[in-house]
């Protein structure tokens, strides 16, 4: 029997999507009916973000195309110019690949550029993680645009599937399989705290516990970054727990946050700055942390699986569906300090034992693979999209 080789490219535009995609990539790579390649762009080439292109190469997954736009100016102008440059490069890359399917995860502006380029080439798109809402970030707009470009949708919860369908997408091609990021947690090999501290050269004080700080800019309100960072830093200084801080995403407004965090790390012995934790260490770092603070989607989605308390500060994730482990607070040091007190209480810690992640329990990659295979990796999905108006009413 002849095995059909479906040509599937998966786009990765930074650390924010690559570790989430890895379990799905491994399943696609081992599938006998799939020819898999990566398209690499965006923040993977950003020195401030850890030059994570090295992590992509280490995965040993073939790279079919890549684009280093070279402009990592974290401003609105920089983002706009990057989208233009990336769209042009994406058109050239896609023209050479003859794809059955392009897989795009999330809501980055670089990903939107590839979606735009795919349309005139007649390339079908499978979009992962559509339908959610983050009112404080322009990611909201990019995510919904990608949903309208996509032919197949894999979303986190049924509520998001309903939202995608209300946007006019065909119900037969919308699959609420759960959050793919949870698969990465299950696949990660635990790293002991001592080994983690040695790898990142953390002071010995971190072995008694630490807070994990993941803070990004509010791209709908770029002026909020300095105050957001200041209030969080002030609250954490009062608390006194060691802090492991990561770099903000390569978004407009990120630089002021990065400067505030790195300056604090340089002036405080119990603060440490690790630009990128990497797929190998991210899950274990969450497992060893006392709590997470900032406004990262990992605190909204993956942290519940680790039963990790999260303090979500400000408006970036406003509208996101969250579990009981997440405190939503304004960017005020007093409110943040109060949340820290509550999450350390005996009652709250006991409640974490029965916490279930509302985004699912994993095995999403296998479900996505099965759905793609049922659709012949897009070949059974009409290329021409038609707006779904809902069930037809009897006249």
N, C-alpha and C positions, 0 to 999 in steps of 0.2 A: 504494500500500500504506500502510495506517495504521501509524504508529509508536507503540508503546506507551510512555507516559511513566511510568516507575516512579519513585515518590516516595521518595527516599532521603535521610535525614538522617544526618549524621556528627557525633558528639559530640566536642568538644574541651574539656578541662578544665584546660589549662595548657600552658606551654612544653614540658613533657616529652613531650607527644603531638603538638602541632601541627606542628612541623617534620618529624616522621616521617610524618605524614599527608599533607603537601602534595603529593607526587607522585601519590598515589592520588586526592586531591581534584581535581587537574587532569585526570586521566584521566576521572573520573566527570563532571566539568563539561563536557568536550568530547564525551561520549558522546551520540548523538542520541536514545537511548531512555531517558534519565535526566533527571529533575528533581532537582537537588541543592540542599540547604540545610544550613547549619551550625547546631548548637545549641552555645552558648558558655556556660561556667560556670567555677567553681572558681578556680584560681590566676591566670587571665588578668586578674583584677581586683585582684591583690595588689600594692600599691605596692612592697613589699620585693622582689618577684620581677621588677620591671621593667614592670608594667602592660602585659603583652603583648597585651591586647585591641587595641592599636594595630596590632600585627602581623597580627592576624586581619582587621581592617578593610582593611589594605593589600593583602590577598590578592584583594579584589574578588569573593569568593565570597559569595552571599547568606546572610544570617543570618536564620533562621526563628524562632529563640527564644534568649533569653539570660537568665541569672540571676546577679546579683552578690549573694552572701550577706552580704558586708560583714564577716564575722567571720574575721579572719586571725590569731586567737590560736593559736599553735603549741603547743597542749596536747591531751591526750587528751579533755578536756571540750570544747574548741573543735571538734575533729574530729567528735565525736559529735553535737554540736548542728548543725554544718554538714551532716552527713548527713541529719538530720531535716528541716532547712529545705530542702535541695536536693531531697529526695524529694517534698515537697509541691509545690515549684515545678515539678519535672519532670512531675508528674502533670498540672498545668495546661497546660504547654507541649504535651505529647504529645496531650492531649485535642483540641487544635485543628489538628493537622497531618495526620491521616489517612494515615499512612505505610505504605509497603510494607516498608520496612526501616530499622532504626536500626543504625548502625555504631559500635561502641565499641572503642577500642584500650586495651589495658593493664590497669592494676590500681590506679587511684586510688580513694579512698573516695568522691569525688564521682561517679565513673563508676558505682560500685556503686549509688548512689542512683538514677541514671537507669535502670539495669537493673531495679531493684525496681519503679519506677513504670511501666515498660513492660509488666510482666506482666499487670496487670488490664485494660490497654487492648488486649491481644491484639496487641501490636506484636512482630514477629519481630526478633531481634537477630543481627547478625553480629559475632563477637568476634575481634579480632586480637591475637596474641601470648599466647595461653593455653598452658598445659601446662608452663611452666618453673617453677623452684623458686628462691625467695629466702628461706631460712629465717630470716635476721636481720631481716626486715621484715614488718609486717602486710600489706603488699601481696600476700604469698603467699595469704592468706585471701581478700582481695578478688578476686584473679585467678581463683582456683578457683570462687568463688561466681558470678562472671560467666560462667565456662564452663558452669556448670549452668543458668544462665538462657538462654544463647544457643542458637540453632537452627542456626547455621552457624559454623564455626571455621576461622580461618586462622592457622596456627602456624609456628614458625620452622624446626624440624627434625623428621624422622620420629620421633625419640624422644619429642618433645612430643606428637605426634599419637597415639602409642600410649598415652601417659598420659591424654590426654583421653578416648580410647575406653574405657580401663579405668575411667574415672569414670562410664561408662554412656551416653556420647554416641554417636550413630549414625555408623558409619564412613563412610557415603556423604556425610556433610556435614562431614567433617574433612579439611582440605587443608594439607599441610606445604609451603607455597610458599617459605619463607625469611623472613628478617627484613626488614620493610618499611623500616626505617631505613636500610638500605644504598642503597635507591633515592635517598634524599635526598642522599647523598654524591655519587652519580653525576650528579645534576641540578644540583648546586651549581657556580656559576662560580668558578674560583679567584681568590682575592684576594691580591695580592702582600703580602709581610710588611710592607713600608714603608707601604702603604696601610692595612693592618690596624692598625698601630701609630698611624698618624695618626687613624684613625676613633675608636679608643678612647682616644686621648691617652695612649699608653703612653710611658714614658721611653725614650730612645735605647738604653739598655742592653738592652732587650728584642729589639733587632734582631740580637743575637748569639746568641739562643736563650733558651728559657724552659720552665718546667714548667707544665702545665695542671692546676689543682686543682679537682676537682668532688667535693665532700663533702656527704653527706646524713646525716640521723639514722638510727640503728638503732632503728626503731620497735618492735621486740620487746624492746629494752633501752634505755629512754630515758635512763638514768643514764650511759650509755657516751659520750655526745656530747662532753662537756668533755675527757675523757681522749683520745678519738680525735683531736680537733682539736689538742690539746696535743702529742701524740707526733708527728703529721705535721708540725706547724709546727716543732718542735725539729729534726727530721731535715732539713727543707728549709733551715732557718737554717744548720746545719752545712755543708750542701752548697754554699750560696751562689748557686745558679742563680736568676735572676729567676723570679718566680712570678706567673702570671695566675690569679686565683681567681674563681670564680663563686658565686652565691648558692645556698644549699641549697633543696631543694623545700619547699613549704608543708606540712610534716608536723609532728606533735608532736615536740618536742625540737629543732627547727631553730634556734630563736632563740639558744641557747647557742653553737652552731656559727657562726652568722652573726656574733655579737659577737666571738668569738675571731679569726675571719678578718679582719673589718674593722679591729679594733684592731691586728693585725699589719700590715695594709696601711698604716695611718696612721702607724705608727712605723718603717717600713722603706721606703727609697727604691726598692728593687728588687722590691717587691710591689705589685700592682695589683689592684683589685677591680672586676669588671664583672658586675653582677647577672645579666645575660642577654645571651648572645652573639648570639642571633637566627639564623634559618635561613640567612641570607645569609653569615654569618661563621663559623658553627660548624665546618663541614668544613675551611675554610682554617686556622682556629686549630689544629685537630688536626694538620693537615699541617705546620704550622710549629713545633709543640711538639717538644721533645726527648723528653718522656714525659708521660703522664697519671698522676695520683695521686688517690686518694680511694676512692669506692665507687659510682660512677655506672654505670648500665646501659650508657651509651654506651661506657665502657671495655671492657665485656664483649662488646658486639655490634658497634658501628660501628668501633671503633679498629683491629680486625684488617684491615679493608679498607684503612686508611691506613698499615698496617704500623707502627703506633705502639706502643711499649712501654707497658705499663700496670702500675702497682702498686696492686693492690686490697687495701685495708686493712680488717681487722675482719671482722664477720660478716654485714653487710647482704646481700651477694650470695652467701652460703654456699649451695651446691647448684647454682649456675648452671653451665651448660656453657660452657667457655671455650677459646680458642685458645692457641697456644704463646707468644703475646706477653704474656700476663697472669701476673704474679707475685702469689700470694696470701700475705699476711703478717699477723701479729698486730699489734695497735696498740702497737708498741714501736719507739722511735726507732732503736735499734740494728739491728733487723731491716729497717726501712725503708731505712736507710743502706746496708746490705749489698745490698739489692735494687737500689738505684741504681747501686752499683758493678758489679754483674753485668750490668745492662742496657746499660751503656756499654762492655762488653768487646767486643773485636774479633769473637770467635766468635759472641756473641749477635747483634750487629749484622748479621753475615753471614747468620745463619740467618733473619733477617727477610725477606731477599730472596725466599725461597721460601715464605713464609707464605701460606696460603690461609685465607680466612675460613670457619669451619665453619657460619656462618649463611647462606651463600650468596653469590651474586655480583650480586644485584640483579634488576631487571625483575619484582619481586614485585607491584607495582601492576597491571601488565598481566595477570598470572596471576590476581589477585583479581578483576579486572573480568571476565575470561573465565569464571571459575567462577560468579560472581554472575549473569552473563547466562545460563549453562546452567541455573541454578536459577530463572530468571525473577525475579531479585532477591528471592528468598524465597517467591514465590507457589507454587512447586512443593514447598516444604518444609512438612510438616504442622505446624500451629500447636500441636497437642497433642503434648507430648514424651513419649516412652516410653523407659524405661531399657533400654539394650542390655546383655544378659547374656553376649554372646559368641556364637560360632557354635553352632548347635544340634547336639547330639550325637545320633547314631543310637541308638535304644533297643534 
